[in-house]
Amino acid sequence: MIKKVLLMMLVMAVAIAASAADVDQVLKDLKARIVPDKRVAIWDVKSSTNGDIIVVEGSVGYQEQKDAISQELDKYGIKYQNNVRVLANGIERAKQWAIIKLAIATFRGEPKHSAEIDTQGTMGMPLRVIEKSGDWYRVQCPDGYISYIPESSVIFVSQEQLKAWNNEFRYIVTVYDDRLVSQPEGDETVSDLVMGDILKAEELKNGWVLLSTPDGRKGWIKHSNVEYFDNWAQQDLDLEKIEKTAKRMMGSSYLWGGTTTKVTDCSGLVKVSYFSNGIILQRDASQQALTGLKIADWHDAQLGDLLFFGNSTTGRVTHVGLYLRDGKYIHCSGQVKINDLNPDAPDYLYSPLSISRVRGQIGTKGIKYVRDHDWYFNK
């Protein structure tokens, strides 16, 4: 009898162990599908056993991720307990969304000012709030990138308030940089501005427009330097406009994590140039390299194609540039400058690992029109 009980216990232990291993594989496969890149999703999930029950615990960013775990395990008939914590569920309703209130806001890899810069955002950019950490918040940007931003850079809004903001008569800054002033033709600054800043319209007067920032500061700007946001967002692909934006930044300094017309890094230059045409690209060069239509040879490259550089042995992408014409490309390496892909050219620099074409690929993975993004427009 004792041997029989021991045998049953052994069989049960093996079954539980097998189930735990199965769950680990199911979770691994699920993560590969819905969280392929830790820069755009939070996933810290593991499993253990508690008697004859598999316990899944850890943390994810959003409720839909936790629900996906349950749905996946249900498919296999696994007996489990889903104890995964959803970070975004800890944010109060009134702070589930945020809007950048500064001309330029800086995001960092950790919730402190001394941490490395991850990326930047511009005024009016909507953010989805995931987690609070002191005076910092972990948020997700419209391009999917997740990072930390200080509370002082944003205003917090509910889902309903974000929709109300999206219904406002908004303008977007279309010049390289500018500022709001207290009076038309005046010199008292209310806020600095850069290309891509989005503000609410209040009044038109003699070629000037009174705008208000997301946090309610009001000032004037020449009407010719802004465009009605809804109209701006309807523009179609204009590669010459993208080229013009990139060249407007010639000579500007390199900043790791820079993503505005003030200062930029390599992927930031490409991202800002395309955003001027109403197109959202991924944040990092290694992410951008996984998007678009692949072009085999740089001799077949066309204006606006993305050129990726890096380690030819490992294939690791570390740099990106924007193809112009006749072998020339513009990129930010030390500063924004133009070099040549032809090894015989005096200004030759680097040979690309791969080339991606955005034209004809808008709407595919990692390439999206602003007008189709429901954080900017209520769908």
C-alpha positions in Angstrom: 0.0 0.0 0.0 2.8 2.4 0.9 4.6 1.6 -2.3 1.4 2.3 -4.3 1.0 5.7 -2.6 4.6 6.6 -3.2 4.2 5.6 -6.8 1.1 7.7 -7.2 2.9 10.7 -5.6 5.8 10.2 -8.0 3.5 10.0 -11.0 1.7 13.2 -9.8 5.0 15.0 -9.3 6.2 14.1 -12.8 2.9 15.3 -14.2 3.1 18.6 -12.4 6.7 19.0 -13.5 5.7 18.3 -17.1 2.9 20.8 -16.8 5.2 23.4 -15.5 7.6 22.9 -18.3 4.7 23.0 -20.8 3.5 26.3 -19.3 7.0 27.8 -19.5 7.1 26.9 -23.2 3.6 28.3 -23.8 4.6 31.5 -22.1 7.8 31.7 -24.1 5.9 31.2 -27.3 3.3 33.8 -26.3 6.0 36.3 -25.4 7.7 35.8 -28.8 4.3 36.6 -30.5 3.1 39.6 -28.5 6.3 40.9 -26.9 9.1 40.5 -29.5 10.9 43.6 -28.3 11.3 44.7 -24.7 11.5 48.3 -25.8 7.8 48.4 -26.7 6.3 46.1 -24.1 6.7 45.1 -20.4 6.8 41.3 -19.8 8.3 39.8 -16.6 6.3 36.5 -16.3 7.3 33.2 -14.8 5.5 30.1 -13.6 5.8 27.8 -10.6 3.8 25.0 -9.0 1.5 25.0 -6.0 0.2 21.5 -5.4 -1.5 20.4 -8.6 -1.9 24.1 -9.8 0.4 26.0 -12.0 0.9 29.5 -10.7 1.7 32.3 -13.2 3.1 35.4 -11.6 5.2 38.5 -12.4 4.2 41.7 -14.1 3.0 43.0 -17.5 2.2 46.5 -18.7 -1.5 46.2 -19.7 -4.6 44.1 -18.9 -4.8 42.7 -22.5 -1.4 41.0 -21.9 -2.6 39.3 -18.8 -5.8 38.3 -20.5 -3.7 36.8 -23.4 -2.0 34.6 -20.9 -5.3 33.2 -19.6 -6.6 32.7 -23.1 -3.5 30.9 -24.2 -3.4 28.5 -21.1 -7.2 27.9 -21.5 -6.5 26.6 -25.0 -4.3 23.8 -23.6 -6.7 22.9 -20.7 -4.0 23.7 -18.2 -5.1 24.1 -14.5 -3.5 27.4 -13.5 -3.8 30.5 -11.3 -3.0 33.8 -13.0 -1.4 36.1 -10.4 0.3 38.4 -12.9 0.3 42.0 -11.8 -0.9 44.6 -14.4 1.2 47.8 -13.9 -1.2 50.1 -15.7 -4.1 49.0 -13.4 -2.3 50.8 -10.6 -2.8 54.1 -12.3 -5.8 56.2 -11.3 -8.3 56.8 -14.1 -7.5 60.5 -14.3 -3.9 59.8 -15.1 -4.1 56.9 -17.5 -3.0 59.2 -20.3 -0.6 62.2 -20.5 0.1 64.9 -23.0 3.6 66.5 -23.3 3.4 70.2 -22.3 6.9 71.3 -23.2 8.4 72.1 -26.6 10.8 69.2 -26.0 10.5 66.5 -23.4 13.3 64.0 -22.6 12.7 60.4 -21.7 15.2 58.3 -19.8 16.0 54.7 -19.2 15.5 54.9 -15.5 13.3 57.2 -13.3 16.1 59.7 -12.6 17.6 62.7 -14.4 21.1 61.1 -14.3 20.0 58.1 -16.3 20.8 57.7 -20.0 18.5 59.5 -22.5 16.2 57.1 -24.4 14.3 59.4 -26.6 12.5 62.7 -26.8 9.0 63.9 -27.5 7.3 67.1 -28.6 4.5 69.2 -27.2 1.0 67.7 -27.7 2.3 64.2 -28.1 -0.1 61.7 -26.4 1.4 59.1 -24.0 -0.1 56.0 -22.4 0.8 55.9 -18.7 1.9 52.5 -17.4 3.5 53.0 -14.0 4.4 55.7 -11.4 7.8 55.8 -9.8 8.1 58.8 -7.5 8.0 61.9 -9.6 8.6 59.9 -12.7 6.2 57.9 -14.9 6.8 55.0 -17.2 4.9 55.7 -20.4 4.5 54.4 -23.9 4.9 56.7 -26.9 2.9 56.6 -30.1 5.7 54.7 -31.8 5.4 52.0 -29.1 8.6 53.0 -27.3 8.5 52.6 -23.5 10.5 54.9 -21.2 10.4 57.2 -18.2 9.4 60.9 -18.2 9.3 63.3 -15.3 5.9 64.5 -14.1 7.0 68.1 -14.7 7.0 67.5 -18.5 3.4 66.5 -18.9 -0.2 67.0 -18.0 -2.3 64.0 -17.1 -5.6 63.3 -18.6 -8.3 60.6 -18.6 -9.3 58.7 -21.7 -12.3 61.1 -22.1 -10.1 64.2 -21.7 -7.7 62.9 -24.3 -10.6 62.5 -26.7 -11.7 66.0 -25.9 -8.2 67.3 -26.7 -8.2 65.4 -30.0 -11.5 67.1 -30.9 -10.0 70.6 -30.4 -9.0 72.9 -33.3 -5.3 72.0 -33.1 -2.3 73.5 -35.0 1.1 71.9 -35.6 4.3 73.8 -35.9 5.8 73.3 -39.4 9.0 75.4 -39.2 12.3 74.2 -37.8 11.9 76.2 -34.6 9.9 79.2 -33.3 8.3 80.5 -30.1 5.1 81.7 -28.6 5.2 85.4 -27.7 2.8 87.3 -25.4 1.7 89.7 -28.1 1.8 89.7 -31.9 5.2 91.2 -33.0 6.2 91.1 -29.3 9.4 89.8 -27.9 8.3 88.3 -24.5 8.5 84.5 -24.8 5.7 82.3 -23.5 7.3 79.1 -24.8 9.9 77.9 -27.2 8.6 75.7 -30.1 10.0 73.1 -32.5 8.7 71.4 -35.6 6.0 68.9 -34.6 4.7 70.7 -31.5 0.9 70.6 -31.4 -1.2 73.3 -29.7 -4.8 74.4 -29.4 -6.1 77.4 -31.5 -7.8 80.2 -29.7 -7.9 83.2 -32.0 -6.8 84.6 -35.4 -5.6 88.2 -35.8 -3.8 89.9 -38.7 -1.7 87.0 -39.8 -1.1 85.8 -36.2 -2.8 83.0 -34.3 -3.2 82.8 -30.6 -2.4 79.3 -29.4 -2.6 77.6 -26.0 -0.2 74.8 -24.8 -1.7 71.6 -23.3 -1.2 73.1 -19.9 -3.0 76.3 -20.8 -0.3 78.9 -21.5 -1.3 81.2 -24.3 0.8 83.0 -26.8 1.0 84.2 -30.4 2.8 82.8 -33.5 2.8 83.8 -37.1 0.0 81.9 -38.9 2.4 81.0 -41.7 4.5 78.9 -39.3 1.8 76.5 -38.3 -0.8 74.4 -40.0 -4.3 73.1 -39.0 -3.4 69.7 -37.6 -6.2 67.8 -39.3 -5.2 69.1 -42.7 -1.5 68.5 -42.0 -2.3 64.9 -41.1 -4.0 64.3 -44.5 -0.8 64.9 -46.5 0.4 62.0 -48.7 4.0 60.8 -48.9 6.3 63.6 -50.1 9.9 62.4 -50.3 11.2 65.8 -51.3 9.6 67.3 -48.1 11.3 64.6 -46.1 14.6 65.4 -47.8 14.1 69.1 -47.1 13.6 68.5 -43.4 16.7 66.4 -43.1 18.8 69.0 -44.9 17.4 71.8 -42.8 19.2 70.1 -39.9 22.6 70.0 -41.6 25.4 70.7 -39.2 23.3 70.3 -36.0 24.8 68.4 -33.2 24.5 64.7 -32.3 22.8 63.8 -29.1 22.2 60.2 -28.0 18.4 59.9 -27.7 17.8 63.2 -29.5 14.6 63.1 -31.6 13.8 66.7 -32.4 14.9 69.4 -34.8 17.1 70.9 -32.1 19.5 68.0 -31.7 19.2 64.4 -32.8 20.8 61.0 -33.1 21.0 58.9 -36.3 17.6 57.3 -36.0 16.1 60.5 -34.6 17.1 62.4 -37.8 15.3 59.8 -39.9 12.3 59.8 -37.5 11.9 63.6 -37.4 12.3 63.9 -41.2 9.5 61.4 -41.8 7.3 62.8 -39.1 7.4 66.2 -40.9 5.5 64.3 -43.6 3.0 62.9 -41.1 4.6 59.4 -40.8 5.6 57.7 -37.6 8.6 55.4 -37.7 10.1 53.2 -35.0 12.5 54.8 -32.5 15.8 52.9 -32.9 17.8 52.0 -36.0 17.7 48.3 -35.1 13.8 48.6 -35.0 13.6 50.6 -38.2 15.8 47.9 -39.9 13.0 45.3 -39.4 10.4 47.4 -41.3 9.8 48.4 -44.9 10.6 46.7 -48.2 14.1 45.3 -48.4 16.4 46.6 -51.2 19.3 44.3 -52.1 21.8 46.8 -53.6 22.5 50.4 -52.8 22.7 51.1 -56.6 18.9 50.4 -56.6 18.2 52.8 -53.7 15.8 55.7 -54.1 15.2 59.0 -52.4 13.9 58.3 -48.8 15.2 54.8 -48.5 16.7 53.9 -45.1 20.3 52.8 -45.0 21.4 50.6 -42.1 25.0 50.2 -41.0 26.7 48.2 -38.3 28.8 45.0 -37.8 29.0 43.0 -41.0 30.1 39.9 -39.1 27.2 39.8 -36.6 24.7 41.8 -38.7 24.0 44.0 -35.7 22.6 47.4 -36.8 24.0 50.4 -35.0 23.4 53.3 -37.4 20.9 54.6 -40.0 21.0 57.2 -42.7 18.5 58.6 -45.3 19.3 58.0 -48.9 19.3 61.1 -51.2 20.5 60.6 -54.8 23.5 59.5 -56.8 25.0 57.5 -53.9 24.7 60.4 -51.4 23.0 60.0 -48.1 22.4 62.2 -45.1 22.9 61.0 -41.5 23.8 62.1 -38.0 27.3 60.9 -36.9 28.9 63.6 -34.8 26.7 66.1 -36.6 24.1 65.9 -39.4 26.1 65.6 -42.7 26.1 64.1 -46.1 28.4 61.2 -47.2 28.7 58.9 -50.2 28.2 55.1 -50.5 30.6 54.8 -53.4 33.9 53.6 -52.1 35.8 55.6 -54.8 34.2 58.9 -53.7 36.3 61.3 -51.5 33.4 61.6 -49.0 32.8 57.8 -48.8 31.7 56.6 -45.4 30.4 53.2 -44.5 28.8 50.5 -46.6 25.2 49.5 -45.7 24.2 46.2 -44.1 20.7 46.5 -45.4 18.3 49.0 -47.0 14.6 49.5 -46.3 12.1 51.3 -48.5 9.2 53.2 -46.8 7.5 54.2 -49.9 4.6 51.8 -50.6 4.9 50.3 -47.1 3.0 52.8 -45.0 0.5 50.9 -42.9 2.8 47.9 -42.5 4.6 47.0 -39.3 6.4 49.9 -37.7 5.4 52.5 -40.4 2.2 54.4 -39.8 0.5 57.7 -40.8 -0.3 60.0 -37.9 -3.9 60.2 -39.3 -4.4 56.5 -38.7 -3.1 56.6 -35.1 -6.0 56.6 -32.7 -4.0 58.3 -30.0 -4.0 61.5 -32.1 -7.4 61.0 -33.7 -10.5 59.5 -32.2 -11.4 56.4 -34.2 
